Amino acid sequence: MDKDKYLQERLDDQIEWYDKKSQVNQKWFKLLKILEISSAALIPFIISFIADSSIILKIIAGSLGILVVIISGIIGLYKFQENWIEYRTTCETLKHEKYLFLTKSNPYNIDNPLPLLVQRIESIISKENTYWSHYIKKEDNDNTDSALTAT
């Protein structure tokens, strides 16, 4: 594989993938966090208007409390903030390596820098994949342990 093909088909593709995944996770995290904060802030406000006969306001306040718990659980389960930061970090690291390579800056200021670039890029991607794999295995083990404890 030549330099241009590697840069376009592998490196640029990975940069684009991590960039998109980072943006999606950032949007979900911020949306859910805004809903969580807004719902939590509305509860004391609504409670201040509740009279003994105000069943609708009681239902609304209770529903908002349930919504806060559900949103908090979703944020914890899907780890949108952690993924956003991890994907953004990987994306920016890949970009950094690309620009060092294109400008022939250290460590790419050698006769044949492509093998070094490939090695470093694949190492960054592999590290991210390993992190994700460990995370999935940990969740599976946590779920298995919880199921075993429940029985």
Steps between C-alpha positions, in 0.01 A plus 500: 500500500645836403501817708200669336287189517581446869433864585168504319360151554623436851605814685244747364229237531586442867521873572154546348355204693634617838390857426142393420479267801633775725239746371213253543601416856546868585152586369334214691684583821413869487137439402443248778687710755290808414181294537622357830594839646180667376280223639677505836469879519126491424417259783538746793329771296195282432492368857469858628159521327362168615194512718338195655251473215752560220544146370619611155794698641589203723503273195712749303751542785522123550539441126782753483676317783466172313630670184809627684580147623446347154716761326774459760493125443518539121796739527678253730417198285600638162790713632442777246740742671781245532457388138488860377829582674671173400395528134598869486839422654564219251387717208727786598793265560456353151485850350812598691691202359376576150619861515838402644537255213389743228735771623785249546535605861661288768473195512413492128806690380668181379560346157197270494247619759196301375571182700539708815172680430318171443644354819402802711152537348419132535624511858264790581206321337590171668518671840150642450367161387662328799348756737156441346542121518597512868205728571254259330649197678481685834134581443427138404678378814316754716167387353591132549608565859175687566296216353687241707455701819128536434446123471 
